[in-house]
Amino acid sequence: ASERPEAVDGALESAERDIRHCRRSKSRILSYRDMELNLDTREVTVRGAQVELTSIEYGILELLLKSPSKVFSKISIFESVWGETYFSEDNTVNVHMSNLRAKLRSAADGENYIQTVWGQGYRLAPEAA
């Protein structure tokens, strides 16, 4: 078995330490247009201004941001965010979605970030041309 020189071992240890530090210190951020969601601090900003969201609103937005072009049904949103089986047709998802939209619109001078796809569900709104 060949032995590595101490200098190589030292350099490898230093590089591994740097990689671990970068992984810890680098924030995980989901962004879409001028909106950012920080997965580590759970903060949401629109145009640089912080937007206060409930944990449910945050969960919905995180779900949408993780798959920006996907259309999510009310059932899939409910089961993903609440972690429970969706049993009946009620307004739970609609109410939270309405509140989330209003908060984002307020921070963005009326711009819409969430689009309703009639008969299917919700997705992030495509950027206006």
BARO-164896 format. One line per field, with one value per atom (N, C-alpha, C): residue number from 1; atom name; x, y, z. Coordinates in pm, whole numbers, always signed. Example, Ala and Ser with C-alpha at 12.3 -4.5 7.8 and 13.67 -1.06 7.14 Angstrom:
REM residues 2
pos: c(1, 1, 1, 2, 2, 2) .
site: c(N, CA, C, N, CA, C) .
u: c(+1319, +1230, +1320, +1285, +1367, +1290) .
v: c(-569, -450, -330, -225, -106, +3) .
w: c(+780, +780, +780, +708, +714, +787) .
END
This chain:
REM residues 129
pos: c(1, 1, 1, 2, 2, 2, 3, 3, 3, 4, 4, 4, 5, 5, 5, 6, 6, 6, 7, 7, 7, 8, 8, 8, 9, 9, 9, 10, 10, 10, 11, 11, 11, 12, 12, 12, 13, 13, 13, 14, 14, 14, 15, 15, 15, 16, 16, 16, 17, 17, 17, 18, 18, 18, 19, 19, 19, 20, 20, 20, 21, 21, 21, 22, 22, 22, 23, 23, 23, 24, 24, 24, 25, 25, 25, 26, 26, 26, 27, 27, 27, 28, 28, 28, 29, 29, 29, 30, 30, 30, 31, 31, 31, 32, 32, 32, 33, 33, 33, 34, 34, 34, 35, 35, 35, 36, 36, 36, 37, 37, 37, 38, 38, 38, 39, 39, 39, 40, 40, 40, 41, 41, 41, 42, 42, 42, 43, 43, 43, 44, 44, 44, 45, 45, 45, 46, 46, 46, 47, 47, 47, 48, 48, 48, 49, 49, 49, 50, 50, 50, 51, 51, 51, 52, 52, 52, 53, 53, 53, 54, 54, 54, 55, 55, 55, 56, 56, 56, 57, 57, 57, 58, 58, 58, 59, 59, 59, 60, 60, 60, 61, 61, 61, 62, 62, 62, 63, 63, 63, 64, 64, 64, 65, 65, 65, 66, 66, 66, 67, 67, 67, 68, 68, 68, 69, 69, 69, 70, 70, 70, 71, 71, 71, 72, 72, 72, 73, 73, 73, 74, 74, 74, 75, 75, 75, 76, 76, 76, 77, 77, 77, 78, 78, 78, 79, 79, 79, 80, 80, 80, 81, 81, 81, 82, 82, 82, 83, 83, 83, 84, 84, 84, 85, 85, 85, 86, 86, 86, 87, 87, 87, 88, 88, 88, 89, 89, 89, 90, 90, 90, 91, 91, 91, 92, 92, 92, 93, 93, 93, 94, 94, 94, 95, 95, 95, 96, 96, 96, 97, 97, 97, 98, 98, 98, 99, 99, 99, 100, 100, 100, 101, 101, 101, 102, 102, 102, 103, 103, 103, 104, 104, 104, 105, 105, 105, 106, 106, 106, 107, 107, 107, 108, 108, 108, 109, 109, 109, 110, 110, 110, 111, 111, 111, 112, 112, 112, 113, 113, 113, 114, 114, 114, 115, 115, 115, 116, 116, 116, 117, 117, 117, 118, 118, 118, 119, 119, 119, 120, 120, 120, 121, 121, 121, 122, 122, 122, 123, 123, 123, 124, 124, 124, 125, 125, 125, 126, 126, 126, 127, 127, 127, 128, 128, 128, 129, 129, 129) .
site: c(N, CA, C, N, CA, C, N, CA, C, N, CA, C, N, CA, C, N, CA, C, N, CA, C, N, CA, C, N, CA, C, N, CA, C, N, CA, C, N, CA, C, N, CA, C, N, CA, C, N, CA, C, N, CA, C, N, CA, C, N, CA, C, N, CA, C, N, CA, C, N, CA, C, N, CA, C, N, CA, C, N, CA, C, N, CA, C, N, CA, C, N, CA, C, N, CA, C, N, CA, C, N, CA, C, N, CA, C, N, CA, C, N, CA, C, N, CA, C, N, CA, C, N, CA, C, N, CA, C, N, CA, C, N, CA, C, N, CA, C, N, CA, C, N, CA, C, N, CA, C, N, CA, C, N, CA, C, N, CA, C, N, CA, C, N, CA, C, N, CA, C, N, CA, C, N, CA, C, N, CA, C, N, CA, C, N, CA, C, N, CA, C, N, CA, C, N, CA, C, N, CA, C, N, CA, C, N, CA, C, N, CA, C, N, CA, C, N, CA, C, N, CA, C, N, CA, C, N, CA, C, N, CA, C, N, CA, C, N, CA, C, N, CA, C, N, CA, C, N, CA, C, N, CA, C, N, CA, C, N, CA, C, N, CA, C, N, CA, C, N, CA, C, N, CA, C, N, CA, C, N, CA, C, N, CA, C, N, CA, C, N, CA, C, N, CA, C, N, CA, C, N, CA, C, N, CA, C, N, CA, C, N, CA, C, N, CA, C, N, CA, C, N, CA, C, N, CA, C, N, CA, C, N, CA, C, N, CA, C, N, CA, C, N, CA, C, N, CA, C, N, CA, C, N, CA, C, N, CA, C, N, CA, C, N, CA, C, N, CA, C, N, CA, C, N, CA, C, N, CA, C, N, CA, C, N, CA, C, N, CA, C, N, CA, C, N, CA, C, N, CA, C, N, CA, C, N, CA, C, N, CA, C, N, CA, C, N, CA, C, N, CA, C, N, CA, C, N, CA, C, N, CA, C, N, CA, C, N, CA, C, N, CA, C, N, CA, C, N, CA, C) .
u: c(+85, +0, +88, +56, +138, +88, +181, +149, +143, +45, +39, +128, +191, +272, +182, +239, +163, +105, +175, +125, -6, -18, -141, -254, -224, -325, -374, -282, -317, -403, -368, -444, -585, -596, -727, -814, -757, -833, -881, -794, -830, -944, -934, -1038, -1171, -1166, -1289, -1353, -1270, -1319, -1386, -1323, -1380, -1514, -1524, -1649, -1759, -1728, -1827, -1874, -1782, -1816, -1907, -1876, -1959, -2099, -2109, -2242, -2325, -2259, -2330, -2368, -2280, -2303, -2383, -2390, -2461, -2611, -2685, -2830, -2892, -2994, -3069, -3187, -3186, -3288, -3357, -3490, -3570, -3612, -3595, -3634, -3718, -3803, -3888, -3917, -3878, -3889, -3821, -3893, -3829, -3872, -3902, -3941, -3837, -3804, -3710, -3768, -3746, -3785, -3659, -3621, -3502, -3544, -3498, -3537, -3477, -3368, -3303, -3366, -3396, -3453, -3605, -3662, -3807, -3859, -3773, -3813, -3846, -3945, -3987, -3973, -3912, -3903, -3956, -4021, -4066, -4011, -3935, -3870, -3789, -3728, -3642, -3714, -3847, -3924, -3971, -3954, -3996, -4148, -4199, -4343, -4370, -4458, -4491, -4597, -4564, -4656, -4681, -4801, -4827, -4750, -4741, -4669, -4737, -4868, -4941, -4912, -4920, -4891, -4747, -4655, -4515, -4504, -4572, -4568, -4621, -4728, -4785, -4686, -4629, -4535, -4410, -4359, -4243, -4273, -4390, -4430, -4432, -4493, -4500, -4361, -4276, -4143, -4052, -4075, -3991, -4020, -4139, -4175, -4251, -4178, -4242, -4338, -4320, -4409, -4520, -4516, -4614, -4746, -4857, -4989, -5022, -5052, -5085, -5235, -5296, -5439, -5456, -5579, -5607, -5576, -5606, -5580, -5430, -5347, -5203, -5144, -5196, -5150, -5186, -5310, -5355, -5273, -5259, -5188, -5039, -4979, -4837, -4814, -4897, -4874, -4928, -5047, -5106, -5057, -5011, -4964, -5077, -5196, -5314, -5385, -5468, -5546, -5660, -5681, -5788, -5916, -6017, -6140, -6257, -6271, -6393, -6362, -6456, -6443, -6482, -6382, -6412, -6321, -6329, -6256, -6121, -6073, -5949, -5834, -5805, -5693, -5722, -5847, -5882, -5859, -5895, -5880, -5732, -5652, -5509, -5442, -5484, -5427, -5465, -5587, -5632, -5551, -5529, -5449, -5305, -5247, -5110, -5099, -5192, -5192, -5200, -5287, -5306, -5177, -5109, -4984, -4875, -4863, -4762, -4794, -4922, -4965, -4940, -4967, -4946, -4800, -4709, -4566, -4512, -4589, -4540, -4624, -4683, -4761, -4866, -4936, -5047, -5011, -4883, -4842, -4884, -4934, -4976, -4862, -4845, -4742, -4802, -4930, -4994, -5111, -5115, -5219, -5313, -5442, -5539, -5549, -5537, -5557, -5693, -5794, -5932, -5951, -6016, -6046, -5928, -5810, -5692, -5626, -5605, -5539, -5465, -5344, -5267, -5123, -5060, -4918, -4865, -4733, -4675, -4712, -4748, -4790, -4668, -4684, -4573, -4547, -4424, -4388, -4460, -4512, -4582, -4484, -4532, -4446, -4428) .
v: c(-119, +0, +123, +218, +338, +440, +513, +616, +751, +835, +970, +1061, +1155, +1252, +1334, +1378, +1456, +1583, +1644, +1766, +1741, +1624, +1590, +1568, +1495, +1474, +1606, +1697, +1828, +1908, +1904, +1976, +1918, +1784, +1720, +1756, +1752, +1787, +1932, +2021, +2161, +2180, +2112, +2122, +2067, +1955, +1897, +1990, +2055, +2151, +2270, +2319, +2430, +2393, +2271, +2225, +2216, +2160, +2151, +2290, +2384, +2521, +2586, +2568, +2626, +2569, +2439, +2378, +2432, +2456, +2507, +2653, +2733, +2877, +2925, +2846, +2890, +2870, +2979, +2971, +2900, +2826, +2761, +2852, +2908, +3006, +2961, +2964, +2943, +3080, +3106, +3238, +3224, +3322, +3329, +3475, +3521, +3663, +3743, +3835, +3916, +3871, +3742, +3685, +3582, +3580, +3482, +3418, +3287, +3213, +3146, +3178, +3122, +2999, +2882, +2757, +2741, +2811, +2799, +2890, +3013, +3109, +3117, +3056, +3057, +3199, +3286, +3423, +3432, +3515, +3540, +3689, +3723, +3863, +3879, +3992, +4030, +4170, +4183, +4311, +4364, +4271, +4308, +4332, +4338, +4361, +4228, +4212, +4088, +4079, +3960, +3934, +3833, +3870, +3781, +3681, +3552, +3446, +3353, +3293, +3187, +3063, +2963, +2842, +2770, +2776, +2714, +2789, +2921, +3002, +2977, +2971, +2943, +2806, +2707, +2572, +2567, +2640, +2645, +2710, +2823, +2894, +2810, +2743, +2656, +2546, +2485, +2380, +2433, +2549, +2607, +2642, +2699, +2741, +2623, +2509, +2392, +2333, +2359, +2312, +2423, +2526, +2648, +2632, +2532, +2520, +2416, +2347, +2242, +2301, +2242, +2278, +2183, +2239, +2160, +2164, +2047, +2042, +2081, +2118, +2149, +2028, +1908, +1786, +1771, +1787, +1769, +1877, +2001, +2107, +2072, +2034, +2001, +1887, +1779, +1662, +1690, +1774, +1808, +1903, +2005, +2110, +2071, +2016, +1979, +1841, +1758, +1625, +1531, +1560, +1478, +1443, +1341, +1301, +1400, +1437, +1531, +1451, +1483, +1404, +1471, +1600, +1661, +1791, +1832, +1958, +2072, +2146, +2264, +2378, +2490, +2608, +2627, +2528, +2544, +2592, +2522, +2559, +2695, +2716, +2843, +2963, +2950, +3061, +3093, +2990, +3013, +3067, +3016, +3064, +3211, +3247, +3385, +3478, +3437, +3517, +3531, +3421, +3424, +3518, +3505, +3592, +3739, +3770, +3909, +3965, +3886, +3933, +3955, +3863, +3878, +3997, +4011, +4123, +4256, +4263, +4386, +4427, +4330, +4360, +4392, +4358, +4372, +4469, +4567, +4668, +4606, +4506, +4448, +4337, +4304, +4198, +4061, +3976, +3842, +3742, +3656, +3552, +3413, +3399, +3268, +3272, +3174, +3167, +3050, +3072, +2964, +2902, +2772, +2699, +2631, +2690, +2649, +2499, +2439, +2296, +2208, +2268, +2188, +2222, +2353, +2391, +2521, +2524, +2647, +2624, +2729, +2726, +2869, +2881, +3014, +3079, +3205, +3277, +3302, +3274, +3305, +3456, +3492, +3633, +3701, +3819, +3895, +3930, +3919, +3947, +4095) .
w: c(+0, +0, +0, -87, -94, +7, +61, +160, +89, +128, +71, +153, +87, +162, +255, +366, +464, +403, +308, +244, +171, +106, +34, +134, +243, +346, +403, +429, +484, +387, +260, +159, +145, +149, +140, +260, +378, +498, +491, +444, +431, +330, +217, +114, +165, +236, +290, +392, +474, +573, +502, +395, +318, +258, +204, +143, +248, +365, +473, +515, +525, +565, +461, +333, +226, +230, +251, +255, +369, +484, +601, +585, +529, +528, +408, +303, +183, +203, +193, +208, +88, +116, +9, -22, -142, -181, -309, -305, -425, -474, -602, -652, -778, -796, -914, -940, -1059, -1091, -980, -914, -809, -669, -656, -527, -486, -357, -304, -178, -166, -47, +6, +129, +190, +271, +226, +290, +429, +457, +588, +692, +654, +750, +741, +637, +610, +587, +532, +500, +353, +323, +185, +159, +46, +6, -136, -159, -291, -317, -424, -457, -339, -266, -154, -22, -24, +98, +156, +287, +351, +356, +330, +332, +444, +536, +648, +603, +612, +573, +691, +693, +790, +745, +831, +793, +675, +668, +556, +426, +430, +310, +263, +358, +325, +257, +312, +255, +113, +88, -47, -143, -101, -187, -214, -111, -130, -231, -220, -313, -456, -477, -611, -664, -579, -623, -656, -593, -621, -759, -811, -946, -1017, -1064, -1113, -1231, -1315, -1430, -1408, -1296, -1268, -1220, -1263, -1213, -1098, -982, -864, -840, -825, -792, -646, -611, -470, -383, -434, -357, -331, -435, -415, -325, -334, -244, -100, -79, +57, +115, +39, +92, +113, +28, +44, +161, +173, +274, +411, +416, +544, +590, +495, +531, +570, +520, +550, +421, +426, +310, +290, +166, +129, +114, +198, +197, +127, +146, +94, +22, -58, -131, -38, +7, +87, +42, +108, +65, +133, +207, +283, +196, +87, +0, -65, -111, -176, -85, +42, +137, +158, +182, +203, +76, -38, -165, -186, -155, -169, -78, +46, +139, +91, +43, -8, -128, -222, -339, -301, -205, -162, -102, -20, +41, -63, -158, -263, -352, -390, -476, -407, -278, -202, -203, -192, -190, -330, -433, -571, -653, -587, -659, -751, -702, -778, -874, -886, -979, -925, -1014, -975, -991, -891, -895, -909, -873, -876, -972, -1060, -1163, -1135, -1153, -1146, -1285, -1291, -1417, -1400, -1463, -1440, -1459, -1360, -1365, -1330, -1306, -1277, -1145, -1119, -995, -1005, -949, -941, -986, -1033, -1065, -1055, -1062, -1066, -1198, -1193, -1313, -1401, -1531, -1623, -1623, -1647, -1652, -1768, -1743, -1847, -1960, -2082, -2198, -2219) .
END
